[in-house]
Amino acid sequence: MLKDKIAVVTGGTRGIGRSIVETYLKNGAKVVLFGSRKETVDTALSEIRAKDAGWQVEGLFPKLTNAKEVEKAINSIKEKFGRIDILVNNAGISQSTPLYDYTAEEFDKAIDLNVKALFYTILPTAKIMKEQGGGCIINTSSMVSIYGQPAGVGYPTSKFAVNGMTKSLARELGPDNIRVNAVAPGVTKTDMVAALPEETVAAISSQIPLGRVGEPQDVANAFLYLASDLGSYVTGAVISVDGCARA
């Protein structure tokens, strides 16, 4: 579905991002994953290549909150591969601190990584996509961007911003044949959820109409659809992948 496409996936070393990377590779894309540190990037690359030596995957670790570092990394990918077809902005942090215990620094951290870093990555990539005649940008949102959450206000605030950026850029970049969408996962079995006691996961699942938490692959499938020709007329969408859960 993505044969010979060049994809960039931030936050691609583990969890949902890692599943997106491997799903794209299985479908013929060449992928450059971004991680927070050289060590985590190297480990992820080693594990991914061990699954299939034929997969074309590389890794970089720019500081996503540094616009110049990000621009340099994006431009290096363009120089090596000649184009960037797909950008997935998946890196981010969640928070659950009650308002009365919040600090300005903690709030800023959510905005810096969950919002500003997306803009820093999109800006140079969109210019490349415009020059080559089009492309696809997909942002990771969250179910809390739709329903809010009872604590940690910086996180849903940042994801509301992701939705706004997604819809606005879809309108602005559509004439350049650049599609911009978002995926809003619900509770997903990443490392944090997998480490919870069985009874806790069962209690969470009982509140979800489909009766289970999501798998990273469930979310990656939505990213595959949006990046492929199957989603060629979809832009400005925020697709919920949450089992109809409510935050």
N, C-alpha and C positions, 0 to 999 in steps of 0.2 A: 504493500500500500504506500510505501514511502521510498521506493527504489531510487537510490542515488541522490536523495535529498540530503542537504547539509543542515543539521540541527544543533542548536545550542541549548543546553538544559542547565539552569542554575539550581543549586541545591540538589545536585544529581548523584551524590555519593551514597545516600541511604534512603530508606522509607519510600514515600510516594515518588520522589524524584528519581531514585534508583530504578523503580519499576517502570517509569516513563522511559528512561534511557534504554533499558533492556527491551522494552516493547518496540521502541523505534528501531533498534538494531535488528530485532527479529523481522522487521518489516522492510529491511533494506536500506535504512538511512545510515549515513555516517554521522557520528555524534561527538560533540565536544562537551563534556560535562564540566561544570564549575563546582568547586568545593571551597570550604573555608580555609583549609590548610593543605600543604603539600602532602603531609602524611596520610590524611584521609583520602585525598585524590589518588595517591599512588596505590593505597590498599584497594580502593574501589576498582581501579583499572585492572589490577592484578586478578581480582576475583571475577570481574566481568570477562576478561580475556580467557580465563580458565574455562569458562562455560562454552565458549566458541571462539577458537583462534581466528576465524574468518571475519569476525565482527571488527569493523573499523571504528575504534573509539579512542579518543584522546582526552586529556584533562588539563585544566588551568585553575588557578586559585587567586584571581584578583580580589582585592578588597571591594566588595560590592557597594559600599558606602563612599567610595572614592571615585568620583566621576572620571578622572583622568586615567586611573588604573583600568577601569572598566572599558573605556574607549580604546585604550591600547590593546587590551585583550581581544575585543571584538574586531578591531582592524587587523590584528594578526591572523584571525581565523579567515577573514576575507582574503588576505594576501596568500594564505596557504591553499585554500579550497576554491577561491574565485568567486564565491557567493555564500550567502546565508539564506536558506529557505524557510527555516522554522526557528523561532525563539520561544523557549518556555521559561517563564519567570516563576520558578518554584521555591527559591530560597526565601526563608522567612522565620519569624519567631512568634510563639504564642505567649500569652500572659493571663494570669488569673488573680492578680493582686487586687484586693478590695480598694475602693477609692480612697478611704481614709488612711491607708498605708502606702498609697502611691507616692512616687517621687517624680519630679519633672524629668530627671535623667532616664528613668525607666520608660516613661511615656515617649520621650524622644527616641529611645532605642527602637521601639516598635515602629514609629513613623519612619525612621532612617532606613531600616532594613526592609520593611514591608511596603513602603511607598516610594521613598526617594530612590532606592536602589533599582526599582523597576524603571523609573524614568531614566536613570543613568544608563541602563542597559538598552532600553528601547530607542533612545535618541540616536546613537550611532548606527544601530541595526536598521532602523527605519530608513535612514539615508541610503544605506547599502541596498535595501530591498527596493526602494524607489528606482534607483539606478538600474537594477537588473530586471525591473518590470513586475515586481510583486513579491509577496511572501506572506507568512502567517505568524502572528504573535499570540501566544496563549499565556494567560496569567493565572496563578493559583489564588483563588479567593477562599471563601469558607462559608459554611452554613450560617455562621454568626454574622456574616455581612448582611444577611436577610432578616434574621430573627433577633440579633443582639445576644448578649450573654450577661449573666447576673453579676459578674465581677471581671476585673481585668479590662477596663473600658478601652485601653489603648489598642488592644488587638482587634475587636470589632470595628473600632473607628478606622483603623488602617485598612481593613478589608472592605469597608464601605468605600473608602477612597480608591481601592483597586477596581471596584465595580464602576465607579465614576470615570476613572481613567480609561478603562476598557471600552465603555460605551462611547465616550467622547472621541477617543482615537479611532474607533471603528468608523465614525462619521467623517472624521477629518482625513483618514488615510485610505478610505474606500476608493476614491478616484485614482489612487496610485496602485490599485489592485493589491492592497495589503489588508488582510483580514485580521481583526483583533477580537478575541473572545476570552472568556474566563471559565474556569471550572471551580465549583464550590463544593468541596468534599464535606461530608459529615464525619462522624466518629469513625476513624479508620485504624486498622490494626498495624500501626507503626510500632517501633520499639517501645515507646512509652505505654501504649495500650496493651501490647503483648505482655508487659511486665506486671500488669495489674492482676490481683487475685481473681480466680475463676468466678467467684460469686459476684465480684464487682462488675466484671464483663457481662455476666448474666443479667444483672440488674439494669445495666445500660441497654442491653439488647432488648429487654422486655418493653422498653419505652419506644422502640423503633418498629413501625408497622411491618417491615420485612423480617423482623425477629432476629437480626444479627448486626454486628458492626461490619463496616466495609473492609474489603481487602485492598491493599495498594493496587492490585491489578484492576479492580473495579474502576478506580479513578484513572489509571493509566489508559484504560480503554476509551474513556472520554477524550483524553488528550490525543489519542491516535485518530479517532474520528474527526476531530476538529482540524488536525494537521493534514489529513488526507483529502483526496478529491471528493470523498463522500460528503465532506462539509464545505464544499466549494461555494455554496450560496448562504453560508452561515457566518454572520459577523455581528458584533455588538451583543452577543448572547452571554449570559451567565448561567451555565448549565449546572444544576444541582445533582450531586451524586451522593445522596445521604440516606437512602432507604425511606424517605419521607419523614426523617427525624426532625425534631424541633429543639433548638438549643435551650 
